[in-house]
Amino acid sequence: MTNEELFEQAEELTRAWESLKVSIDDLSMTNAIVKHDSYWCNYFFDSHQSSNLESNLVNIADTMLKVSNAICPKE
């Protein structure tokens, strides 16, 4: 794999990290709110916002696997 290809893979991981950071911040905020407002928890799940978070985390995992396979295809 060339340096340019590795750089492209590093950029993919950077985008995945940025997306993961948003998910971590969302979970931290959700945790803080739930401790003080149990009704918000119901809203979060009833409005399917939790599925957005789940989808984001699945996309991050897929990106990480894709990068791993690109760097080490036989592993």
C-alpha positions as CSV (number, residue, x, y, z in Angstrom):
1,M,0.0,0.0,0.0
2,T,1.4,3.4,-1.0
3,N,1.8,6.3,1.4
4,E,-1.0,8.1,-0.5
5,E,-3.3,5.2,0.0
6,L,-2.4,5.0,3.7
7,F,-3.1,8.8,4.0
8,E,-6.5,8.3,2.5
9,Q,-7.2,5.5,5.0
10,A,-6.1,7.8,7.8
11,E,-8.5,10.4,6.6
12,E,-11.3,7.8,6.7
13,L,-10.4,7.1,10.3
14,T,-10.3,10.8,11.2
15,R,-13.9,11.1,9.8
16,A,-14.9,8.1,11.8
17,W,-13.4,9.5,15.0
18,E,-15.2,12.8,14.5
19,S,-18.5,10.9,14.1
20,L,-17.7,8.8,17.1
21,K,-17.0,11.9,19.2
22,V,-20.4,13.3,18.3
23,S,-21.9,10.0,19.5
24,I,-20.0,10.0,22.7
25,D,-21.1,13.6,23.4
26,D,-24.7,12.7,22.6
27,L,-24.5,9.7,25.0
28,S,-23.0,11.9,27.8
29,M,-25.7,14.5,27.3
30,T,-28.4,11.9,27.3
31,N,-27.0,10.3,30.5
32,A,-27.0,13.6,32.3
33,I,-30.5,14.5,31.2
34,V,-31.9,11.1,32.1
35,K,-30.6,11.4,35.6
36,H,-32.8,14.5,36.0
37,D,-35.7,14.0,33.6
38,S,-37.1,10.5,33.2
39,Y,-39.7,11.7,30.7
40,W,-36.9,12.8,28.3
41,C,-35.7,9.1,28.2
42,N,-39.2,8.0,27.0
43,Y,-39.1,10.8,24.4
44,F,-35.6,9.8,23.2
45,F,-36.7,6.2,22.5
46,D,-40.2,6.9,21.4
47,S,-39.1,9.5,18.8
48,H,-36.5,7.0,17.4
49,Q,-33.6,9.3,18.1
50,S,-31.9,6.3,19.6
51,S,-31.9,4.6,16.2
52,N,-30.0,7.6,14.7
53,L,-27.3,7.0,17.3
54,E,-27.3,3.3,16.6
55,S,-27.0,3.9,12.9
56,N,-24.2,6.3,13.4
57,L,-22.3,3.8,15.5
58,V,-22.8,1.0,13.0
59,N,-21.5,3.3,10.2
60,I,-18.4,4.0,12.3
61,A,-17.8,0.3,12.9
62,D,-18.3,-0.4,9.1
63,T,-15.8,2.3,8.3
64,M,-13.2,1.0,10.7
65,L,-13.6,-2.5,9.3
66,K,-13.3,-1.2,5.8
67,V,-10.1,0.6,6.6
68,S,-8.7,-2.4,8.4
69,N,-9.4,-4.6,5.4
70,A,-7.9,-2.1,3.1
71,I,-4.6,-1.9,5.1
72,C,-4.4,-5.6,6.0
73,P,-6.6,-7.5,3.5
74,K,-5.5,-11.0,4.5
75,E,-6.1,-10.6,8.3
